[in-house]
Amino acid sequence: MRLVVSKYAGFCPGVQRAVELTLEQGKGRPGQVATYGPLVHNPQMIEHLKGLGIRTLGDLSSVPEDTIVIRSHGVSPQVMAALQATGKTIVDATCPFVRRIHSIVDSLQDRFLIIIGDAQHPEVQGILGRAPGGAAVAADEETARQVQADGPVAVVVQTTFDQEKLEPITAVLREKFPDVEIHNTICLSTRDRQREVAELARDSDLMLVIGGANSANTGKLVAICKGSGVETHHIQTAKDVLPQWLERASAVGIAAGASTPDWIIREVVDVVMENSNEGIDEVREDSTEVIEEQSKPLAVGDIVVGKVVQVNPDEILVDVGAKMEGLIRKEELSFRKLESCADLAQVGQELEAEVTRLNEDLFELSVRKLTQSKAWKIVKEAFETQQPVSGPVVEVVKGGLIVDLGLRAFMPASLVDLRFVEDLSQFVGQTVTVLVIELERRRNKVIVSRKAQLMQEQEGKKAETLAQLEEGTTVKGIVRRLTSFGAFVDIGGIDGLIHISELAHHRVEHPGEVLKEDQELEVYVLKVDAGAERVSLSLKKILPDPWTEVATKFKAGDVVEGKVVRLADFGAFVELVPGVDGLVHVSQISDEHVAKPEDVLTTGQVVKVNILDIDAKGKRVSLSMRDAHRGGRRGAKEERPQETTSIGATIGERLGNLFEKEDE
C-alpha cells in the first residue's frame, strides 16, 4: 500500500499563529486566559486547551480571566468594543488574510458590500459589522441573483471559500452590477490546499479527510475528493477509521482541514499503517518532506551535516562521516559574491548541505541550494501571511539593493525608505526588516519592500498615538516638513499640523523663520480628530506671553524705536517686541496734517514712538510719533552746532529757537 499525506494537511498559517499565541498566553497561567468563541473548529483541540486551563467564552456576561484571545476568524468593531469594555487584556489573533479583508471593507465609502461565503460563519459575521454602506451575503449563484443594491458594489470572499465555486458567482455579480469592484480574498493557503487535495484524490483509491464536523474548510475538502469519484470518508480522529475501508485500498491519501492539530494526523497515519493487510510499501508525508525508508548509501538529494576540515580560497572540504570527503565549491557556499571561502567558513565549523553530485572519491555538496530551499518555505509563508522578515543588505545593484534572506531578494530603490534615498550604499551591512511583496519560485524572483514594512509600523504607531493623545496636553515631536501654511510635526507615527498662525505670538511670513526640519520640540495639542486622523498643534500656546514682557519693560512716557508692520486708514501699527504691536493714530503721526498713513510711512520702516498708554490686560498700546519726533528734534538741536541764517533759510529754521523757548 502507498500512503501519502497531503503537504498542506493541518493548521494553516493563520490558525497556527492563533494557537501559538493562545498557548503562549496560557503558559503557566491556568484559568487566566480565555478565547472569544472556539479558537478552531476542532473539538479535540478545544478539549486540549480546556485541559490547559484555557476556556472558550460564549458571551461576556462573566469573564474572570485576565486575558481574552480573539480567534483567527476576527470580530466586528462592535464586538471588539465590547471586549475592550471588559477592561481585560485583549490579544488579537485575527488571521492576516482576514485582517486584509477588514482593511478593504474599512476603506469602502459609498459602495454596497457583498460577501461571498457562509452567512453563519464567524469570519463572515465579523466582516458584516464593518460595512459602512450596507451589506449582503451570497453563498451561491442563486443568492447572488437575489442581492439588491443601488449604486456601486464591492465584493470580498470568505478566506476558506471554494475557489472553483467562486467564478460562477462573480460572473453573476458582474452581469448584475455594472459598477462592481471584486476582491478575491481567498487565502493562498486555502487555494493551495484545495488544489493539492484534488491532485492527491486523483492518484488515490481511498481518501481520509480529517477535521471537525463543523469545519467549513474540511467540508470543502471532502466535497472536492468526492467530486473526483474516489471513496472518501470525513473523520475527526483515528478512532473513526474502520479497518474494512483499508482492505481493498492500494493507495491511501490523507488530507486535513486547517483546524486539525498535527498529533491527530499522526494518530490517523499510525492506525492506517497498523491496519494495512498488505503492509506499507511507501509512506510519504509531504507536510514534513520525510520519506520513511531503510538505511541506504548517500545519494544525490540527501541532506548531510559535515565538519569543515580544510578551507581553500575556491573550495572547502568537509567530513560527513562517510568513507569519502565532501567538497563545497565557493559558488555553492552562498549566492553572495565571495572573495574567498574563508569569508563564510572556517575549520571545525559544522555545515548542513545537500548532496548534488557523487564521484568515485568525494561528494559534491551545496550549502546554497539547501539554504535556499529552507528559505523559500520561510519567505513563502511570510508572503502569504504578510509577516515581516529580516536579513542583511549585501550589495548595491542597478536600481536597488540585494537582501540576504537565505536567498537573493531584490529591493527596488523606491521601496527602500519612506523618502527617496540618494545614497543606497549606506544600507550595505545593515540588517533590514522587510515585507515580501512579490514571489515567483519558477524564476527565483523575490521582491521585498522596507517601505511597506515602515508604513505598516507607522500605521500601528499612528493608531496607538491617536488612542493616547489628549487635547490640552503637550507632547514631544520632530519637525518633518515645512510648507507655506505651517509645519508638520511627527508626534509618534502621525504628523500633526502647526498652522502658521500658531507658530509664534508675532506674525510669521514663513515657518522657516522659526523652525527647521528634523528639529525636536514640544508642542501643545489643540484638537484631535481620530476618525479623520488629523491632529492640530500649537507652538504659540507654550511660548511666553510677550505682553508680560511689555508690561515690565516699558512704561508710559518712554520713547522707543519700533518697526511699522501694518498700515490702516486710521493709523499705523508699530511692533515694540515680537508679538506686541502698538497703534499710532493718524493724528499722532506728525505735527502736519496726514490724510493717509501710507503717504508718509511704509511697512518695515523703523520709527521712534512715544508710549502714551499701556493696557497689558486689554492688550492695547497707544503710541505717538509726533511726541517722539518733537523730543527727538529737540535733542538733535541741542547737539547740532549754531548756524548763521541766510536769505535762503526756511521759516522753521528762522523761528526754530522761538518754538523751543515756547516749549520750554
C-alpha positions as CSV (number, residue, x, y, z in Angstrom):
1,M,0.0,0.0,0.0
2,R,1.1,3.5,-0.8
3,L,0.2,6.1,1.9
4,V,0.5,9.8,1.1
5,V,-0.2,12.7,3.5
6,S,-1.1,16.0,1.9
7,K,1.7,18.5,2.3
8,Y,-0.9,21.1,3.3
9,A,-2.6,18.9,5.9
10,G,-3.3,20.5,9.3
11,F,-3.0,24.0,10.6
12,C,-2.9,26.8,8.1
13,P,-0.6,29.7,9.0
14,G,-3.4,31.8,10.4
15,V,-4.7,29.0,12.7
16,Q,-1.1,28.1,13.6
17,R,-0.5,31.7,14.7
18,A,-3.7,31.8,16.7
19,V,-2.9,28.6,18.5
20,E,0.7,29.6,19.3
21,L,-0.5,33.0,20.6
22,T,-3.0,31.3,22.8
23,L,-0.6,28.7,24.2
24,E,2.0,31.4,24.8
25,Q,-0.6,33.5,26.8
26,G,-1.7,30.5,28.8
27,K,1.7,29.1,29.6
28,G,1.9,28.9,33.4
29,R,-1.4,30.8,33.7
30,P,-4.2,28.2,34.1
31,G,-7.6,29.8,34.5
32,Q,-6.3,33.3,33.4
33,V,-6.8,33.0,29.7
34,A,-9.9,32.5,27.6
35,T,-10.7,32.6,23.9
36,Y,-13.7,34.5,22.5
37,G,-15.6,31.7,20.7
38,P,-14.0,28.4,19.8
39,L,-10.4,29.0,18.8
40,V,-10.6,26.4,16.0
41,H,-13.3,24.2,14.6
42,N,-11.9,21.1,16.2
43,P,-13.4,19.6,19.4
44,Q,-10.2,17.7,20.3
45,M,-8.2,20.9,20.2
46,I,-10.7,22.7,22.3
47,E,-10.6,19.9,24.9
48,H,-6.8,20.1,24.8
49,L,-7.0,23.9,25.6
50,K,-9.5,23.3,28.3
51,G,-7.1,20.8,29.9
52,L,-4.5,23.6,30.0
53,G,-7.0,25.9,31.8
54,I,-8.0,27.9,28.7
55,R,-11.7,28.0,28.3
56,T,-14.0,29.2,25.5
57,L,-16.2,32.3,26.1
58,G,-19.7,32.2,24.7
59,D,-20.6,35.7,25.9
60,L,-19.1,38.5,28.0
61,S,-21.5,38.3,31.0
62,S,-18.9,36.8,33.3
63,V,-15.2,36.9,32.5
64,P,-13.0,36.0,35.5
65,E,-9.9,35.6,33.2
66,D,-7.3,38.3,32.8
67,T,-6.7,37.8,29.1
68,I,-9.1,37.3,26.1
69,V,-7.8,36.0,22.8
70,I,-9.6,36.9,19.6
71,R,-9.6,33.8,17.4
72,S,-8.3,33.8,13.8
73,H,-11.8,34.5,12.3
74,G,-11.7,38.0,13.7
75,V,-14.6,40.0,15.2
76,S,-16.7,43.1,14.2
77,P,-15.9,46.5,15.6
78,Q,-18.9,46.3,17.9
79,V,-17.7,43.0,19.4
80,M,-14.2,44.4,19.7
81,A,-15.6,47.5,21.6
82,A,-17.5,45.2,24.0
83,L,-14.3,43.1,24.6
84,Q,-12.3,46.2,25.4
85,A,-15.0,47.5,27.7
86,T,-14.4,44.5,29.9
87,G,-11.1,46.0,30.9
88,K,-9.3,42.7,30.2
89,T,-6.1,42.3,28.2
90,I,-7.1,41.7,24.5
91,V,-4.8,39.6,22.3
92,D,-5.8,39.9,18.7
93,A,-5.0,36.6,16.9
94,T,-7.0,37.5,13.8
95,C,-5.6,35.8,10.7
96,P,-3.6,38.3,8.5
97,F,-5.8,37.3,5.5
98,V,-9.0,38.1,7.4
99,R,-7.4,41.4,8.6
100,R,-6.7,42.2,5.0
101,I,-10.5,41.9,4.3
102,H,-11.2,44.2,7.2
103,S,-8.9,46.8,5.7
104,I,-10.6,46.5,2.3
105,V,-14.1,46.9,3.9
106,D,-13.0,49.8,6.1
107,S,-11.7,51.7,3.0
108,L,-15.1,51.4,1.3
109,Q,-17.1,54.7,1.1
110,D,-20.4,54.6,-0.7
111,R,-20.1,51.0,-2.1
112,F,-22.5,48.4,-1.0
113,L,-20.7,45.3,0.3
114,I,-21.3,41.7,-0.9
115,I,-19.6,38.9,0.9
116,I,-19.3,35.6,-0.9
117,G,-19.4,32.9,1.8
118,D,-21.4,31.3,4.6
119,A,-23.5,33.9,6.4
120,Q,-23.3,31.9,9.7
121,H,-19.6,31.6,9.7
122,P,-17.9,33.8,12.4
123,E,-15.5,35.2,9.9
124,V,-18.3,36.5,7.7
125,Q,-20.2,37.8,10.7
126,G,-17.1,39.8,11.8
127,I,-16.9,41.3,8.3
128,L,-20.6,42.2,8.2
129,G,-20.2,44.5,11.2
130,R,-17.7,46.7,9.3
131,A,-19.7,47.5,6.2
132,P,-20.3,51.3,6.0
133,G,-22.9,51.3,3.3
134,G,-24.9,48.1,3.9
135,A,-24.1,44.5,3.1
136,A,-25.4,41.2,1.9
137,V,-24.1,37.6,1.8
138,A,-24.1,35.4,-1.3
139,A,-23.3,31.7,-0.8
140,D,-24.1,30.6,-4.4
141,E,-25.3,31.8,-7.8
142,E,-28.9,31.9,-6.8
143,T,-28.4,34.0,-3.7
144,A,-26.1,36.3,-5.7
145,R,-29.0,36.9,-8.2
146,Q,-31.3,37.9,-5.3
147,V,-29.0,40.7,-3.9
148,Q,-30.4,44.1,-4.4
149,A,-28.2,47.2,-4.3
150,D,-28.3,50.8,-5.7
151,G,-25.1,52.3,-6.9
152,P,-21.5,50.9,-6.8
153,V,-20.8,47.5,-5.3
154,A,-17.7,45.9,-3.7
155,V,-17.2,42.2,-3.3
156,V,-15.0,40.2,-0.9
157,V,-14.7,36.5,-0.4
158,Q,-14.6,34.3,2.8
159,T,-11.0,33.2,3.1
160,T,-11.9,29.4,3.1
161,F,-14.4,29.6,0.2
162,D,-14.2,27.0,-2.6
163,Q,-12.1,28.5,-5.4
164,E,-14.0,26.5,-8.2
165,K,-17.4,27.9,-7.0
166,L,-16.2,31.5,-6.9
167,E,-16.0,32.2,-10.7
168,P,-19.7,31.4,-11.5
169,I,-20.8,33.7,-8.6
170,T,-18.6,36.6,-9.6
171,A,-19.9,36.2,-13.2
172,V,-23.5,36.7,-12.0
173,L,-22.5,39.8,-10.0
174,R,-20.5,41.3,-12.9
175,E,-23.6,40.9,-15.1
176,K,-26.0,42.2,-12.4
177,F,-23.9,45.2,-11.3
178,P,-22.1,47.3,-13.9
179,D,-20.0,49.1,-11.3
180,V,-18.6,46.3,-9.3
181,E,-15.2,46.0,-7.6
182,I,-14.2,42.4,-6.9
183,H,-11.5,41.4,-4.4
184,N,-10.6,37.7,-4.4
185,T,-9.6,37.3,-0.8
186,I,-9.5,33.5,-0.6
187,C,-6.4,32.6,1.5
188,L,-3.5,31.5,-0.6
189,S,-3.1,28.5,1.8
190,T,-6.7,27.5,1.1
191,R,-6.2,27.6,-2.6
192,D,-3.1,25.5,-2.4
193,R,-4.7,23.1,0.0
194,Q,-7.7,22.6,-2.3
195,R,-5.7,22.2,-5.5
196,E,-3.3,19.7,-3.9
197,V,-6.1,17.6,-2.4
198,A,-7.7,17.4,-5.8
199,E,-4.5,16.1,-7.3
200,L,-4.0,13.6,-4.4
201,A,-7.5,12.3,-4.8
202,R,-6.9,11.5,-8.5
203,D,-3.9,9.4,-7.5
204,S,-5.7,7.5,-4.6
205,D,-8.4,4.9,-4.3
206,L,-9.2,5.9,-0.7
207,M,-9.2,9.4,0.8
208,L,-9.4,10.1,4.5
209,V,-10.2,13.7,5.3
210,I,-9.5,14.7,8.9
211,G,-11.3,17.7,10.5
212,G,-14.1,18.9,12.8
213,A,-17.7,18.1,11.9
214,N,-18.4,21.9,11.8
215,S,-15.2,22.9,9.9
216,A,-16.2,24.7,6.7
217,N,-12.8,24.2,5.0
218,T,-12.7,20.5,5.9
219,G,-16.2,20.1,4.4
220,K,-14.9,21.7,1.1
221,L,-12.0,19.2,1.0
222,V,-14.5,16.3,1.4
223,A,-16.6,17.7,-1.4
224,I,-13.5,18.0,-3.7
225,C,-12.5,14.4,-3.0
226,K,-15.9,13.0,-3.6
227,G,-16.2,15.1,-6.8
228,S,-13.2,13.2,-8.2
229,G,-15.0,9.9,-7.7
230,V,-12.7,8.4,-5.1
231,E,-14.1,6.7,-1.9
232,T,-13.9,9.5,0.7
233,H,-14.5,9.5,4.5
234,H,-14.7,12.5,6.7
235,I,-13.2,11.6,10.1
236,Q,-12.4,13.6,13.2
237,T,-10.0,11.2,15.0
238,A,-8.1,8.0,14.4
239,K,-11.0,6.2,16.2
240,D,-13.2,6.9,13.3
241,V,-11.1,4.8,10.9
242,L,-12.7,1.5,10.0
243,P,-10.4,-1.4,9.1
244,Q,-12.7,-2.6,6.2
245,W,-12.0,0.7,4.4
246,L,-8.4,-0.3,4.0
247,E,-8.9,-3.9,2.9
248,R,-9.0,-3.2,-0.9
249,A,-7.1,0.1,-0.9
250,S,-3.8,0.2,-2.7
251,A,-3.2,3.9,-2.5
252,V,-4.5,5.9,0.5
253,G,-4.4,9.7,0.7
254,I,-4.8,11.6,3.9
255,A,-5.9,15.3,4.0
256,A,-6.8,17.5,6.9
257,G,-8.6,20.8,7.4
258,A,-6.9,24.0,8.5
259,S,-8.1,23.4,12.1
260,T,-6.7,19.9,12.6
261,P,-3.8,19.5,15.0
262,D,-0.7,17.6,13.9
263,W,-1.0,15.0,16.6
264,I,-4.4,13.8,15.3
265,I,-2.9,13.5,11.7
266,R,-0.1,11.4,13.2
267,E,-2.5,9.1,15.0
268,V,-4.5,8.5,11.8
269,V,-1.3,7.7,9.9
270,D,-0.4,5.2,12.6
271,V,-3.8,3.5,12.6
272,V,-3.7,3.1,8.8
273,M,-0.3,1.6,8.9
274,E,-1.3,-0.9,11.7
275,N,-4.5,-2.0,9.8
276,S,-3.0,-2.4,6.4
277,N,-3.3,-6.1,5.4
278,E,-0.7,-5.9,2.6
279,G,1.8,-3.7,4.5
280,I,3.0,-0.3,3.6
281,D,5.3,0.0,0.6
282,E,5.8,3.7,0.8
283,V,4.9,6.4,3.3
284,R,5.2,9.9,2.1
285,E,4.4,12.8,4.4
286,D,4.8,15.8,2.2
287,S,4.0,18.2,5.0
288,T,7.3,17.4,6.6
289,E,9.1,16.1,3.5
290,V,10.2,12.9,5.2
291,I,10.3,9.6,3.4
292,E,10.5,6.6,5.6
293,E,13.0,4.1,4.2
294,Q,15.7,1.6,5.0
295,S,19.2,2.8,5.6
296,K,21.0,3.3,2.4
297,P,24.2,4.8,1.0
298,L,24.2,8.6,0.4
299,A,22.6,9.7,-2.8
300,V,22.1,12.9,-4.7
301,G,19.5,15.0,-2.8
302,D,20.4,13.7,0.6
303,I,21.0,16.2,3.4
304,V,24.2,15.7,5.4
305,V,25.9,17.5,8.3
306,G,29.7,17.8,8.0
307,K,32.6,19.3,9.8
308,V,34.9,21.6,7.8
309,V,38.4,20.1,7.7
310,Q,40.1,22.3,5.1
311,V,39.4,25.8,3.7
312,N,40.8,26.9,0.4
313,P,40.0,30.2,-1.5
314,D,37.8,28.5,-4.0
315,E,36.5,25.4,-2.1
316,I,36.3,23.7,1.2
317,L,36.4,20.0,2.3
318,V,34.1,18.6,4.9
319,D,34.0,15.3,6.8
320,V,30.4,13.9,6.6
321,G,31.2,10.7,8.5
322,A,31.4,8.5,5.4
323,K,34.4,7.0,3.7
324,M,34.7,9.9,1.3
325,E,35.0,13.6,1.9
326,G,32.6,16.2,0.7
327,L,33.6,19.2,-1.4
328,I,31.8,22.5,-1.4
329,R,32.8,24.9,-4.1
330,K,32.8,28.7,-3.4
331,E,29.7,29.3,-5.6
332,E,27.8,26.6,-3.6
333,L,28.5,28.3,-0.2
334,S,26.2,31.2,-0.8
335,F,24.5,33.2,-3.6
336,R,26.7,36.2,-2.4
337,K,29.8,37.2,-4.3
338,L,32.7,36.0,-2.1
339,E,36.3,36.9,-2.4
340,S,37.3,33.6,-0.7
341,C,35.6,30.7,1.0
342,A,37.2,31.9,4.2
343,D,34.7,34.8,4.2
344,L,32.0,32.3,5.3
345,A,33.7,29.1,6.6
346,Q,36.4,28.1,9.0
347,V,38.0,24.8,10.0
348,G,36.0,23.0,12.7
349,Q,32.7,24.6,11.7
350,E,29.7,22.3,11.1
351,L,27.8,22.9,7.9
352,E,24.5,21.4,6.7
353,A,24.5,20.7,2.9
354,E,22.7,18.8,0.1
355,V,24.4,16.2,-1.9
356,T,24.5,17.4,-5.5
357,R,26.9,15.0,-7.2
358,L,28.7,11.7,-6.5
359,N,32.2,11.0,-7.7
360,E,34.4,8.0,-7.0
361,D,36.4,9.7,-4.3
362,L,34.2,12.5,-3.0
363,F,30.7,14.0,-2.7
364,E,29.9,17.4,-4.1
365,L,27.7,19.3,-1.7
366,S,25.8,22.6,-1.8
367,V,25.0,24.8,1.2
368,R,23.5,27.4,-1.0
369,K,20.9,25.0,-2.5
370,L,19.8,23.7,0.9
371,T,19.7,27.2,2.4
372,Q,17.6,28.5,-0.4
373,S,15.2,25.6,-0.2
374,K,14.7,26.2,3.5
375,A,14.5,30.0,2.9
376,W,11.8,29.5,0.2
377,K,9.5,28.0,2.8
378,I,10.1,30.9,5.2
379,V,9.7,33.5,2.5
380,K,6.6,31.9,1.1
381,E,4.9,31.8,4.5
382,A,6.0,35.4,5.1
383,F,4.4,36.4,1.7
384,E,1.2,34.5,2.4
385,T,0.7,35.9,5.9
386,Q,2.3,39.3,5.2
387,Q,4.6,38.9,8.2
388,P,8.0,40.7,8.1
389,V,11.3,39.0,7.6
390,S,14.8,40.3,8.3
391,G,18.1,40.0,6.6
392,P,21.4,41.9,5.9
393,V,21.8,44.1,2.8
394,V,24.8,42.6,0.9
395,E,25.0,44.5,-2.3
396,V,24.1,47.6,-4.2
397,V,22.9,46.9,-7.8
398,K,21.4,48.8,-10.6
399,G,18.0,50.1,-9.4
400,G,18.2,48.9,-5.8
401,L,19.7,46.6,-3.1
402,I,20.2,42.9,-2.6
403,V,19.0,41.5,0.7
404,D,20.1,38.1,2.0
405,L,17.0,36.2,3.2
406,G,18.8,32.9,2.8
407,L,18.1,33.5,-0.9
408,R,18.6,36.5,-3.1
409,A,15.9,39.1,-2.6
410,F,15.8,42.4,-4.6
411,M,14.6,45.6,-3.0
412,P,14.0,48.4,-5.6
413,A,15.4,51.8,-4.7
414,S,11.9,53.3,-4.5
415,L,11.0,50.8,-1.8
416,V,14.0,51.3,0.5
417,D,12.6,54.0,2.7
418,L,9.5,56.3,3.1
419,R,11.6,59.0,1.5
420,F,13.8,59.0,-1.5
421,V,17.3,57.7,-0.7
422,E,20.1,59.1,-2.9
423,D,23.0,57.0,-1.5
424,L,22.0,53.4,-1.2
425,S,25.4,52.2,-0.1
426,Q,24.7,53.4,3.4
427,F,22.5,50.3,3.8
428,V,25.1,47.7,2.9
429,G,25.9,45.6,6.0
430,Q,22.7,46.8,7.8
431,T,20.1,44.2,8.8
432,V,16.7,45.4,7.4
433,T,13.2,44.2,8.2
434,V,11.0,43.9,5.0
435,L,7.8,42.6,3.6
436,V,7.8,40.2,0.7
437,I,5.6,41.8,-1.9
438,E,6.2,39.6,-5.0
439,L,7.2,35.9,-5.2
440,E,7.8,33.6,-8.2
441,R,9.6,30.4,-7.4
442,R,10.0,29.3,-11.0
443,R,12.0,32.4,-11.8
444,N,13.7,32.6,-8.4
445,K,12.1,36.1,-8.1
446,V,11.7,37.7,-4.7
447,I,10.8,41.3,-4.4
448,V,10.8,42.9,-0.9
449,S,9.9,46.3,0.5
450,R,11.3,48.1,3.5
451,K,9.0,51.0,2.8
452,A,5.9,48.8,3.1
453,Q,7.1,47.5,6.5
454,L,7.8,51.0,7.7
455,M,4.4,52.1,6.6
456,Q,2.9,49.1,8.4
457,E,4.8,50.1,11.6
458,Q,3.8,53.7,11.1
459,E,0.1,52.7,10.9
460,G,0.5,50.8,14.2
461,K,2.2,53.7,15.9
462,K,-0.4,56.1,14.4
463,A,-3.3,54.1,15.9
464,E,-1.6,53.9,19.3
465,T,-0.8,57.6,19.3
466,L,-4.3,58.6,18.3
467,A,-5.7,56.5,21.1
468,Q,-3.4,58.1,23.7
469,L,-3.5,61.8,22.6
470,E,-5.4,64.2,24.7
471,E,-6.4,67.7,23.8
472,G,-4.8,70.4,26.1
473,T,-1.6,68.4,26.7
474,T,1.9,68.9,25.5
475,V,3.9,66.2,23.6
476,K,7.3,65.8,22.0
477,G,7.7,65.7,18.3
478,I,10.1,66.2,15.3
479,V,9.6,68.7,12.5
480,R,9.2,66.7,9.3
481,R,8.1,69.1,6.7
482,L,7.6,72.9,6.3
483,T,5.0,74.4,3.9
484,S,3.7,77.9,3.2
485,F,0.8,77.4,5.6
486,G,2.5,75.7,8.5
487,A,4.7,72.9,9.8
488,F,4.1,69.1,10.0
489,V,5.4,67.5,13.2
490,D,5.8,63.8,13.8
491,I,4.4,63.1,17.3
492,G,4.7,59.3,17.1
493,G,3.6,57.7,13.8
494,I,1.3,60.5,12.9
495,D,2.1,64.1,11.6
496,G,0.2,66.9,13.3
497,L,0.0,70.4,11.8
498,I,1.1,73.6,13.4
499,H,-0.7,76.2,11.4
500,I,1.4,79.3,10.6
501,S,-0.8,81.3,12.9
502,E,0.1,79.0,15.9
503,L,3.9,79.2,15.4
504,A,4.5,82.4,17.4
505,H,2.8,85.3,19.1
506,H,4.1,87.6,16.3
507,R,3.3,87.5,12.6
508,V,5.3,84.8,10.8
509,E,5.6,85.1,7.0
510,H,7.0,81.5,6.6
511,P,7.5,78.6,9.1
512,G,11.2,78.6,8.2
513,E,11.6,81.8,10.2
514,V,11.1,79.9,13.5
515,L,11.5,76.2,12.7
516,K,13.8,73.9,10.7
517,E,13.3,70.3,9.5
518,D,14.3,67.5,11.9
519,Q,14.1,69.9,14.8
520,E,13.0,68.3,18.1
521,L,10.5,70.3,20.1
522,E,7.5,70.2,22.4
523,V,4.1,71.2,21.1
524,Y,0.6,71.8,22.5
525,V,-2.3,69.6,21.3
526,L,-5.1,71.8,20.2
527,K,-7.5,69.3,18.6
528,V,-7.6,65.5,17.8
529,D,-9.9,64.1,15.1
530,A,-9.2,60.4,15.4
531,G,-11.7,59.5,12.7
532,A,-10.0,61.7,10.1
533,E,-6.6,61.0,11.6
534,R,-5.9,64.8,11.9
535,V,-4.2,66.5,14.8
536,S,-3.9,70.3,15.2
537,L,-0.9,71.5,17.2
538,S,0.3,74.8,18.6
539,L,3.8,76.2,19.5
540,K,2.4,79.6,20.5
541,K,0.5,78.1,23.4
542,I,3.6,77.1,25.3
543,L,5.7,80.1,24.5
544,P,6.0,83.0,27.0
545,D,3.3,85.8,26.5
546,P,5.1,88.8,25.1
547,W,2.6,91.1,26.8
548,T,4.2,90.2,30.1
549,E,7.5,91.4,28.8
550,V,5.9,94.7,27.6
551,A,4.3,95.4,31.0
552,T,7.7,95.0,32.8
553,K,10.0,96.5,30.1
554,F,8.1,99.7,29.1
555,K,6.0,102.4,30.7
556,A,4.0,105.4,29.6
557,G,6.3,108.3,28.5
558,D,9.1,106.1,27.2
559,V,10.5,106.9,23.7
560,V,11.5,103.8,21.9
561,E,12.1,102.5,18.3
562,G,9.7,100.2,16.6
563,K,9.0,98.7,13.1
564,V,5.9,99.6,11.1
565,V,4.2,96.2,10.5
566,R,0.8,97.3,9.2
567,L,-0.9,100.4,7.8
568,A,-4.6,101.2,8.1
569,D,-6.8,104.2,7.2
570,F,-6.9,105.3,10.9
571,G,-3.2,104.8,11.7
572,A,-0.1,102.6,11.7
573,F,0.7,99.6,13.8
574,V,4.3,99.6,15.2
575,E,5.9,96.5,16.6
576,L,7.6,97.1,20.0
577,V,8.6,93.5,20.6
578,P,7.7,90.4,18.6
579,G,4.0,89.7,19.2
580,V,3.1,93.1,20.5
581,D,2.0,95.9,18.2
582,G,1.0,99.4,19.3
583,L,-1.2,101.8,17.4
584,V,-0.1,105.2,16.2
585,H,-3.3,107.0,15.4
586,V,-3.2,109.1,12.2
587,S,-3.4,112.2,14.3
588,Q,-0.3,111.2,16.2
589,I,1.9,110.6,13.1
590,S,3.1,114.2,12.5
591,D,2.5,117.8,13.5
592,E,1.4,118.3,10.0
593,H,-1.9,117.0,8.7
594,V,-1.6,113.5,7.4
595,A,-4.5,112.3,5.2
596,K,-3.4,108.7,4.9
597,P,-0.6,106.9,6.9
598,E,0.9,105.4,3.7
599,D,1.5,109.0,2.4
600,V,4.4,109.3,5.0
601,L,5.1,105.7,6.2
602,T,6.0,102.3,4.7
603,T,5.8,98.8,6.1
604,G,9.1,97.8,7.5
605,Q,10.2,101.4,8.3
606,V,11.8,101.8,11.7
607,V,10.4,104.8,13.6
608,K,10.6,106.5,17.0
609,V,7.5,106.4,19.1
610,N,6.4,107.8,22.4
611,I,4.4,105.4,24.6
612,L,1.2,107.2,25.6
613,D,-0.6,104.3,27.4
614,I,-0.1,100.6,28.0
615,D,-3.1,98.3,28.8
616,A,-1.5,94.9,29.2
617,K,-4.8,93.3,30.3
618,G,-6.6,94.5,27.3
619,K,-3.5,94.0,25.1
620,R,-3.5,97.6,23.8
621,V,-0.7,100.1,23.5
622,S,-1.2,103.8,22.3
623,L,1.8,105.4,20.6
624,S,2.7,108.8,19.2
625,M,5.3,109.5,16.6
626,R,4.6,113.3,16.8
627,D,5.6,113.5,20.5
628,A,8.7,111.3,19.9
629,H,9.6,113.5,16.9
630,R,9.4,116.6,19.0
631,G,11.6,115.1,21.7
632,G,14.0,113.8,19.1
633,R,14.2,117.0,17.2
634,R,14.9,118.8,20.4
635,G,17.7,116.5,21.3
636,A,19.1,116.9,17.8
637,K,19.0,120.7,18.1
638,E,21.0,120.6,21.3
639,E,23.7,118.5,19.7
640,R,23.8,120.5,16.4
641,P,26.3,123.5,16.3
642,Q,24.9,127.0,15.9
643,E,24.5,128.1,12.3
644,T,24.2,131.6,10.7
645,T,21.0,132.5,9.0
646,S,20.8,133.4,5.3
647,I,18.2,134.7,2.9
648,G,17.5,131.1,1.8
649,A,16.6,129.9,5.3
650,T,13.1,128.5,5.9
651,I,10.6,129.8,8.4
652,G,11.2,126.8,10.6
653,E,14.9,127.4,10.6
654,R,14.4,131.1,11.3
655,L,11.8,130.7,14.1
656,G,13.1,127.3,15.5
657,N,14.6,128.9,18.6
658,L,11.4,130.7,19.4
659,F,9.4,127.5,19.2
660,E,12.0,125.8,21.5
661,K,11.7,128.6,24.1
662,E,7.9,128.4,23.9
663,D,8.1,124.7,24.5
664,E,10.5,125.2,27.5
